[in-house]
């Protein structure tokens, strides 16, 4: 019975991984944690992707039941996105992942290397080209001196 429980847990874990595996899934969910956002607001927060790719990711998250798309009949038409109840349950998981990632950085980085440099060097340039122009904001919310970090 233990083997079955382990295999089931592993399968459920892989399911969860697949649900949030999209390149823009985590940033979208993270930005929606503070409330409804319009498409343009969300896209600006994840500005290194095309409209079509971003729309596809939003539709996938809606199909998965993680976000809600609400169309308001105004002129011009307004579309808002928000987290579903099950989508909102991911936010503590993402916060825990942040804590774990910070612990990982501390364990793995060499002496004298800043957290930002470690993160910057962790993105594989050929795989994550869209992240090359991302500016990292320090915990105290001050922008880094080098905007190309």
Secondary structure, 3 states (H helix, E strand, C coil): CHHHHHHHHHHHHHHHHHHCCCCCHHHHHHHHCCCCEEHHHHHHHCCCCCHHHHHHHHHHHHHCCCEEEEEECCCCCEEEEEECHHHHCHHHHHHHHHHHHHHHHHHHCCCCCCHHHHHHHHCCCCCCHHHHHCCCECCCCCECCCCCC
